[in-house]
Amino acid sequence: MLAMRMRPAPFLSTLLMLLLLGGVSQQTHAQLADSRFGLGFNSLLSADNGFGMGFRGRLSTPINADLSFALDAGITGFILGGRDDATWIIDPQASIIVTLPGVEKAPYLLTGIGGYLDPTDNGDALTGPTVHLGVGWEKPLRESVLFYELNPALIIGEKKVSAAIPFRIGVIF
């Protein structure tokens, strides 16, 4: 029977990789401890669907004092035509947020990519990836922060390109 021998080079490189990953996970854990969660209302003006209303949630993690990374998702219902003709849109986004100088109302810019998805999949619905660039403001409260933002998105459909203009207001905890 052949005995298996461990070669030192792969063993050391594996050990080094595990130590590096352990250090990264501690740093990531520290950043996640500083993460903030926001919840708010979403109104959306779409070139294809008209006016809709919904909810949105966001998790943001600071990279440094001026820069944050955010993941958020919302659901918007275009229900003004009644229940039978309602369209529901889910729009996840990944964004980079740059906070500009400010005390009472801190302005910020946000840009990134996302999706414009219709879960009802009625054949003529516009769906596809999005690119967004917007502006928002934060107003400090006692223990949380009020935010409001305008974040236009370009929807890249299979056969056409369209626009969506959301206005959001909510609270960051």
C-alpha positions in Angstrom: 0.0 0.0 0.0 1.3 3.4 -0.9 1.5 6.0 1.8 0.4 9.5 0.8 2.9 12.2 1.4 2.1 15.9 1.6 4.3 18.1 -0.4 5.4 21.2 1.6 4.8 23.8 -1.2 1.0 23.1 -1.7 0.5 22.7 2.0 2.1 26.1 2.8 0.3 27.9 0.0 -3.0 26.4 1.2 -2.2 27.5 4.8 -1.3 31.0 3.7 -4.5 31.3 1.7 -6.6 30.2 4.7 -4.8 32.8 6.9 -5.4 35.5 4.3 -9.1 34.6 4.0 -9.4 34.6 7.8 -8.1 38.2 7.9 -10.4 39.3 5.1 -13.4 37.7 6.8 -12.6 39.7 10.0 -12.3 42.9 8.1 -15.6 42.1 6.2 -17.2 41.3 9.6 -16.2 44.7 10.9 -17.6 46.4 7.8 -20.8 44.5 8.1 -21.2 45.6 11.7 -21.2 49.2 10.3 -23.8 48.4 7.7 -27.1 50.3 7.7 -30.5 49.1 6.6 -33.1 51.4 5.1 -36.8 51.0 4.3 -39.0 53.3 2.3 -41.7 54.1 -0.2 -41.1 54.1 -3.9 -43.0 55.9 -6.6 -42.0 55.1 -10.1 -42.8 56.9 -13.4 -42.1 54.5 -16.3 -42.3 55.3 -20.0 -44.0 51.9 -20.6 -46.1 51.3 -17.5 -47.1 54.8 -16.3 -47.1 55.6 -12.6 -46.6 53.0 -9.9 -46.2 52.9 -6.1 -44.3 50.4 -3.9 -41.8 49.6 -1.2 -38.0 49.4 -1.2 -35.3 48.1 1.1 -31.6 48.8 1.1 -28.5 47.5 2.8 -25.4 49.7 2.6 -21.9 49.2 3.8 -19.3 52.0 4.1 -16.1 51.6 2.3 -14.7 54.8 3.7 -16.2 58.1 5.1 -17.2 59.2 1.6 -18.0 56.0 -0.3 -20.5 53.2 0.4 -21.7 50.1 -1.4 -25.4 49.3 -1.4 -27.7 46.4 -2.4 -31.3 47.2 -2.6 -34.5 45.9 -4.1 -38.0 47.2 -4.5 -41.4 46.1 -5.7 -43.7 48.5 -7.5 -47.3 48.0 -8.5 -48.7 49.8 -11.5 -52.3 49.5 -10.2 -54.0 52.6 -11.4 -55.7 50.7 -14.3 -57.3 48.3 -11.8 -56.4 44.9 -10.4 -57.0 43.0 -13.6 -54.6 45.2 -15.6 -52.0 45.6 -12.8 -48.3 45.2 -13.6 -45.8 44.4 -10.8 -42.1 45.3 -11.2 -39.2 44.0 -9.1 -36.1 46.2 -9.5 -32.9 45.1 -7.6 -29.9 47.3 -7.8 -26.2 47.4 -6.8 -24.9 50.9 -6.3 -21.9 52.9 -5.3 -22.9 55.9 -3.1 -20.7 59.0 -2.9 -21.6 61.3 0.0 -20.9 65.0 -0.6 -20.1 67.5 2.1 -23.0 68.7 4.1 -24.3 68.9 7.7 -28.0 69.4 7.9 -28.8 67.8 4.6 -26.0 65.7 3.3 -26.3 65.2 -0.5 -25.1 62.1 -2.2 -24.7 60.7 -5.7 -25.5 57.1 -6.5 -24.8 55.0 -9.6 -24.8 51.4 -10.5 -26.6 48.6 -12.3 -29.7 46.6 -11.7 -32.7 44.9 -13.2 -36.3 45.7 -14.2 -38.2 42.5 -13.9 -41.8 41.6 -14.4 -42.6 38.4 -12.5 -46.1 38.1 -14.2 -44.2 37.7 -17.5 -47.0 38.9 -19.7 -45.3 38.7 -23.1 -45.2 42.4 -24.1 -43.7 43.6 -20.8 -40.4 45.4 -20.9 -37.7 43.7 -18.8 -34.0 43.8 -18.7 -30.9 45.2 -17.1 -30.7 48.8 -15.9 -28.1 51.5 -15.5 -28.9 54.2 -13.0 -27.5 57.5 -11.9 -29.2 59.6 -9.3 -29.0 62.1 -6.5 -30.3 62.0 -2.9 -30.3 63.8 0.4 -30.1 62.6 4.0 -31.6 64.5 6.9 -30.3 63.3 10.4 -33.1 62.5 12.9 -32.4 61.6 16.6 -31.4 57.9 16.1 -32.0 57.3 12.4 -31.8 59.2 9.1 -34.5 60.4 6.7 -33.6 60.0 3.1 -35.1 61.1 -0.2 -33.7 60.5 -3.7 -34.4 60.7 -7.4 -32.6 57.9 -9.2 -33.4 57.7 -13.0 -32.6 54.4 -14.7 -32.2 53.4 -18.3 -33.9 50.0 -19.0 -32.2 48.0 -21.7 -34.9 45.7 -23.1 -34.6 43.0 -25.7 -36.1 45.2 -28.5 -36.0 48.7 -27.1 -34.6 51.0 -24.5 -36.8 52.9 -22.1 -36.6 55.0 -19.0 -37.9 54.8 -15.4 -37.8 57.7 -12.9 -38.2 56.7 -9.3 -38.7 59.0 -6.3 -38.0 57.4 -3.0 -38.4 58.5 0.6 -37.6 56.4 3.7 -35.7 55.9 6.9 -32.2 54.5 7.4 -31.8 52.6 10.7 
